[in-house]
Each structure stands twice: as C-alpha cells, then as structure tokens.
Amino acid sequence: MTAVDFAAFVDRLATVSGEAILPFFRTSLGVENKGGPGQFDPVTAADRAAETAMRTLIRQSFPEHGIVGEEFGNESAEAEYCWVLDPIDGTKSFIAGMPAWGTLIALTRGGEPVYGMMHQPFTRERFTGDSHSARYRGPVGDRALRVRRCGGLGEAMLMTTSPLLMKEADRAAFGKVEAAAKLSRYGGDCYAYCMLAAGHVDLVIETELKPYDILPLVPIIIGAGGVVTGWNGGSPKAGGRIIAAGDPRVHEAAMKLLSA
C-alpha cells in the first residue's frame, strides 16, 4: 500500500474538517488561552470540532493507524501509519477573521511524512504533495505546484508569521536575513509555505514549530521542488526552527546568515 492510495481519504478528512470549522468562522466564538503566563496560544471550539471529526473518521476507516493531533494528543503514535493533524493552523488569524489559516493533514509511514495536505475551506483551496509532486485545487482550477527559481537572497521574498514569536537570539539572526532580502512579509502560518510551493514566495523562516505545524507541509514543499530543513540543515520533522526555500541557493545563503 502506498501513500497515493490514501489521497481520496485525505480529501474526505479535509471535507469533514471544513464542514466542522466554517460555521464558526467570522462569528463571535469564544476563545480560550492554552498558553502559559505571558503567552497567548488560542484554541476555539472550531479547532476541537474539526479534530474530533477527523479522528472519528480515521478510527472508523483505519483503526490500526496512529493519530497525533494538536488538540487531543497521541494515539498509537508508534504505528507504522500515523496521521498528524492540525485542525486550524493559524488560529490567531482565524479569530481575527483573516483567511490566512488552514487545516493541516499528514500521513506518516515509519515516522516519515509521505503525504500532506493544507486545506483552506473558506477559500476552497487544497494544496497536496507526496514529496514527488504537488498539486493545487481551488476556484481557479487544478494545476501542478512548482517553486520558482531565485538567483540570490537579494532577490528573495521572505515570509514569517511574526518575529515576535521568536526568542531574542533567533529574532536577531532572522533580522540579518530580513535585511538581505528584497522584501519581507509577516503573517501566513501554513499559507506562507503553500505560497512558496506555488512559486509566489522564495523563503519562509520560523521558529518554535511543533511537528504537526510542519510535517503536513514537507511533502508539499519537496514535491513542488523546494527545500525544507531545520536551521542547522537537519530534518524538519521535529519542528523547532525551520527554513524553507524554493531555490537551494537562497536556502544556503539564508542558512549562513542564520548561523553567523
């Protein structure tokens, strides 16, 4: 059985999660803070409803599979096949009524992400990848995703969700890259990585990510021809400090500045 066999099922997961989320979007829903003192890490009923819907469908369809989710923890995470779920990546955008959020779904096999989707139900867009290819489906049609070439950091468009989310030393290192880039934009969460895969952005740099924040995006970025690693060049699977680029030359140049 290959990851491609699961593509139709991932579409079903995206559909049920979107149906759970959209009734809450741009309404006066309650927001809880699950962050520690001095932190704001919001969660809503939409997050929980979407993850519950996806977990229910996975358990019914593949009871032997594991599940790792942001809101309800791990179930059989050591299983050969494991689903990694982030029901709303970009909850802060969600509660602000902004559309820069999405549902992240990954399938891992032996701990490696083999299929990923970012679904934005409000804009009706789906970005998928299996590390060999990546595709977009939405109101403007169905097409292959491909990163764009960029000759150097001085020509690059850089994105991050917010430098304020970074620790002081990391923020200073990010500032060096930002100063060298042609343009930087804030916001986006998972959407920024999909815009990189679609060839609209050249570089995404973030920190403090959890595995469910990045694992679903790895097969999309790589499938579109991009590069995604930790700041040290290692695997991005554990999250933490992440750098993704459409052109390996930009990735290398940014990594040098981050470690300088």
N, C-alpha and C positions, 0 to 999 in steps of 0.2 A: 504494500500500500504506500503510495507516495503522497506528498503534501497536496498535489494538484487534485487528488480525489476529494479533498475537503473544501474546495473552493465554493461549491454550491452551499455547503453547510455554513461556511463563514458568512455568505450572503444572508442566510436565514438568521444568524446571530445578529447581524447588523440591522436587519429589518425589525426584529423584536425589540432590540435595544432602542432604536429610533422611535418606535411606537410608544415606548415607556417614557422617553425623555421629552418629546416635543410638547405634550400638554403642559409641561412645567416652564418651558422657555418663554421668557419675556412676560412672566406673571409675577405676582408679589409672593413668591415662595419663601418659606423660612430657610435660614442659613445657619448651620452650626459650625463652630470653630473647633477642629480637632487638633490644632497646633498647640504647642506648649506656650509658656509665658513669653509674651512679647512677639509671638508669631501668629499669623493668620493663615490657616490652612482650611479653607471652607469645604463643607460637604452638604449636599442637599438631598431631598427625597428623590430627586431625579437620578442622582448617582446611584443610590441604593436600589431604586426600582429597576434601572437598566441592568445592573449587575445581577440582581436576583433573576430577572427574565433570562439572561444569558446562561447563568449557572443551571437553571431549571432545564433548559433545552439541552445543554451539554450532558447533564446527568441522565436525561431520558434517552439520548441518542448514543452516547459513548460512556457508559457507566464505569468503564475501566480506565478512562483518561483522568489525568490530574487537572486541577484548576488552581491558578494563582490570580487573585484579584485584589484591587486596591482596597475595596471596602470590607470584604469578608474573609480575607486571609487565604490560607493554603489548604487544599485538599489533595492528598496523594501527589504532592509536587514531585516526588521521585519517579512517577510513572514514565514509561517510555514516551508516550504522547502527553503533552500538558498544554492547557490553554492558559494564556496570560491576558488578563482583561483590565482595561482602564476605562470604566464606563463613560466618564467625561474628563478628558484631558484638557485642561484649560477651564476649570470650574470658576476661576476669578473672572474670566471673560464671559462665561455663561451667566453668572449672576449680575453682570453689568449689561446684559442684553446684547453683547457683541458676538458675532458669529465665528470668531477665531477659536473654536474648540472642536473636539471630535471624539468619537468612540474608537479606542484602540483595541484591536484583537490580534493576538499572535498564536500560532501553533508551533510548539517546540517539539523536537524529537531528539531524545538523548541530550537534552539541555541546549540544543542548537535551534535558533529560530528558522523555520523552514517556510513559513507563510505568514504574511502580515496584511492587515487592512487598517486604514483610517477612514471612518465613515462620518460624514457631516450631514445629518439628516435634514437640517434646516435648509441648507443649500442643495441638498440631494446629490452630494458628491461622494464617490468611493474611490480611494486610492489603494491599489493592491500590488503585492510583489511576492516573488518566491526566490529571490536572490539571483535568478537567471533572467527575468524580465519583470517589468512593472507596467501597470495599466491604470488609466483614469476612466471613470464612467460618471457622467453627470449630464446636466441640461444641455451642454454643448457637444454631447456625443461620447463616443468611446474611442480612445486612442492610446497608443503606447506612450509611456513616460520615458523621457531621456534628459539627463542632466546636460548643461551647456558647458562648453569649454571656456576657460578664463585664463588669460595669459599670465596674470600675476595678481598679487594681493592688492595692488594699487588700482586694479580694475574691478575689484570684487564688491558685490553687495553682501553685507553681513547682517545676520539676524540673531537676536537672543530674546528670550521672553522679557527679562529685565536684569540689568546688572545689580540691582538692589537685592536680588535673590542670592547673589554670590557672597562668599566670605571675602574679607577685605583684601587678602593677598591675591585671591583669584580675580577679584574685580580690577585690581591694578594690572595684572597680566592681561586680562581681557582688554583693558584700555589701550595697551600697546598695539594690539591687533586692530582695534577700532580706529586708532589714529592713522594706521597704514591703509585701511580700506577706503574704497571710493565713497561708499555710503553705508550707513548702519540704520537699521530699523528695529524697534522694540515691539514685543507682543508676538502672538502667534502660536506659542506652545507647539503642539504636534503639527499644526498647519504650516509652520515655517519649514519643517523637514519635507513636507509634501511639495511645497513650492520649490525647494531645492531639486527634488526628484523631477519636477515638471520643467525645470530649466529657467526659472524666474529669479532664483536666489543662488548665490555662489557658495555661501559659507554660513553654518549655524554653529554657535558655540554656547554651551550651557554647563551648569554645574548642579550638584545636589539631586540628580535624577535617580529615580527608582527603576528597577528592571522593567516594570510594566509601563514606564514612560517611554522607553526606547526600544525594547525587544520587538514590538509590532512594526516599528518603523525601519528596522535594519534590513529586512528582505526587500522593502520598497526602495530604499536608497541604493542598495547594492544592485538590485535588479534594474534600476534606471542608469547604472553605470557610475554611481558615486562611491565615495569613501566615507566610512564612519568608524571612528575609534575612540578610545579614551585619549585624554590629553597627552598621555605617555606613549601613545601609539598602540596600546594593547587592545584587547577585546572590549567592546562596549556593553557586553551582555549584563554586567553587574550594575550598570548605571554609573552614577557619580559624575565626573567631569567628562563631557562628551564634545567631540568636534566632528562635524560632518561637512563634506565639501563635494562639489561637483567635479572639480578638476584636481588631480593629485598634486599639481604644482602649488595650488593655493593651499591645500591641506598641509603640505610640507612647510611652506613659508609661515603659515599661522602657528604650526606646532613649534617652530623655532622661537617665535616671539613669546609664546606661552611659557616656554621653559627657560627663557633668558633670565 
